């Protein structure tokens, strides 16, 4: 499914205020004020749609910085009171709005810590049920004969905010989002959660992260494989992956822009590249 960061396809290193910011080893940082992502429909969706089945599973690795804020919403653009589905951190607990009804179960989400969040809609003995799970601890509510019926027309779909209008969003999420998955089935995601032998001081970590905890560094810090270190004063908003003035996410310090940490697109001034950036003749690197 094609995803837009913010209002259009501009992104790193040319961020728009609506873009979440890429954060080394932490996914994306949502500032709680203006940043969000769009799922189809949008201008770059290649005519793809997101249709959610009555039985579905949503999985998040998230580290909220403040209470409140929306993780995911699919809403009717012609009736903003009708959110087809909205998952949010309501005070410090997970909540979902389905068809105008708010369901809140007592699963506490800890601020400034990574949580493995799961929301499921499923059928058991002819009863439709929903469940919330935080780090493997689940709570269930029966909906009886009610089941989720998705819309395929005149909708907006966002990560990290709700839809107010074509040019406006609200109820912004503040924190980091390392992963978000949607399964159009009653999927058991327990295999994505590791509950032992996590290196780095955490109890829970992603199962495919080489036994490593996700760093809890703030946006103006970076992880040096041992602890969180402060970024350079130039990098308080954009973050960094090391202590230098560049504020970029490139593994190569002489790289000015990269499409991912290891693929350099352009070197800094007075450097050039065949395979990796090197200082030009008569120049040397001074960090």
C-alpha positions, -999 to +999 in steps of 0.1 A: +000+000+000+016+033-010+021+056+020+027+094+019+046+111+047+027+143+053+007+162+027+028+151-003+057+130-015+084+154-002+106+138+024+141+134+038+162+155+035+137+181+023+111+178+050+077+196+050+062+206+084+036+178+079+063+151+075+072+128+104+110+128+107+131+097+102+149+087+134+179+064+135+169+029+148+135+043+160+115+045+128+096+078+125+091+107+149+057+124+150+059+158+166+023+159+180+017+192+162+016+188+124+031+154+113+012+125+099+011+099+072-015+092+045-027+059+033-048+057+001-066+076-013-040+102-021-023+117-052+004+091-054-016+059-045-013+043-080-051+036-078-046+013-048-072+012-020-071+001+017-101-021+024-102-035+059-120-069+064-145-075+093-118-097+108-085-079+110-054-073+131-034-042+135+001-042+151+022-012+163+056-008+178+052+026+193+068+049+219+044+077+228+059+109+243+027+124+256-008+110+265-035+112+238-032+112+200-044+090+172-024+061+159-047+053+129-080+065+115-102+057+085-130+083+083-159+095+062-148+127+045-184+138+041-193+133+078-165+139+102-185+126+131-184+092+115-150+076+119-152+041+105-124+031+127-100+051+149-073+037+172-060+062+197-041+065+230-069+079+251-053+095+282-028+066+288-049+037+275-057+022+242-091+029+228-110+023+195-139+040+179-160+017+157-191+031+140-193+060+164-189+039+196-159+043+219-144+011+234-118+016+260-101-013+278-078-010+308-045-015+290-020+011+301+005+024+277+037+037+293+051+070+281+087+072+269+089+034+266+084+011+236+052-009+236+040-037+213+004-028+206-022-051+190-058-045+181-079-074+168-114-078+154-124-115+153-152-140+157-155-166+185-185-189+189-206-167+166-198-136+186-178-107+172-151-096+196-123-070+198-092-072+218-064-049+228-030-061+238+000-042+253+032-062+253+013-095+252-012-086+279-047-088+264-082-075+273-113-086+253-148-071+247-177-089+231-197-069+204-224-096+200-238-094+164-220-062+155-192-065+130-170-039+113-180-031+077-155-010+059-162+017+034-146+019-001-159+053-011-153+089+001-129+082+029-096+094+043-070+072+060-042+086+082-015+074+106-008+097+135-037+121+131-074+125+122-089+140+091-105+174+095-104+185+058-083+181+027-058+206+041-062+200+079-055+173+104-060+171+142-055+150+173-018+144+164+002+116+178+034+126+196+061+100+197+079+073+177+065+047+154+089+019+145+064-004+128+028-006+117+012-037+102-024-044+090-035-080+084-069-086+068-074-117+090-075-127+126-037-130+128-017-141+158+012-116+160+028-131+191+057-143+169+066-106+163+072-100+201+104-112+219+100-114+257+134-127+268+171-122+260+165-086+248+199-068+250+198-032+261+178-032+293+142-037+280+118-065+287+102-066+253+118-062+219+110-069+182+116-106+173+134-096+141+158-070+156+188-093+165+179-095+202+183-057+205+160-033+224+147-003+205+164+028+218+144+051+240+165+082+229+147+115+224+147+131+189+176+153+198+197+123+209+213+093+191+221+058+201+258+049+201+252+011+207+255+017+245+236+048+256+217+079+243+241+108+234+231+144+226+230+155+190+249+186+179+231+219+186+224+221+149+203+189+150+178+195+178+148+192+155+160+169+127+180+145+150+212+127+141+229+094+140+262+107+154+276+139+170+285+161+140+270+192+123+254+174+094+222+162+110+217+136+083+210+099+086+237+087+063+262+062+075+290+080+056+299+113+073+309+128+040+275+120+024+251+150+021+220+131+011+211+094+011+180+074+002+187+050+031+216+050+056+239+030+033+230+045-002+246+079-007+230+101-033+253+132-030+285+140-012+291+171+008+309+201-008+345+193-017+340+156-017+331+132-044+323+095-048+329+065-069+317+040-043+320+061-011+325+098-005+362+109-003+376+143+002+388+160-030+425+167-035+439+193-011+409+189+013+406+169+045+377+160+068+372+180+099+342+171+120 
